[in-house]
């Protein structure tokens, strides 16, 4: 079960534009992971 603090943490992650993953842990606990994506390389090609 997610408590209020966990829900607020997830909402904060989402508000910054990142993704949040919730992973079940032992004895009903959960881990919240922040997933950030960034462009590593852009080929620079343009459709003309």
Secondary structure as UniProt FT lines:
FT   HELIX           4..15
FT   TURN            16..17
FT   STRAND          19..24
FT   HELIX           26..28
FT   STRAND          30..35
//
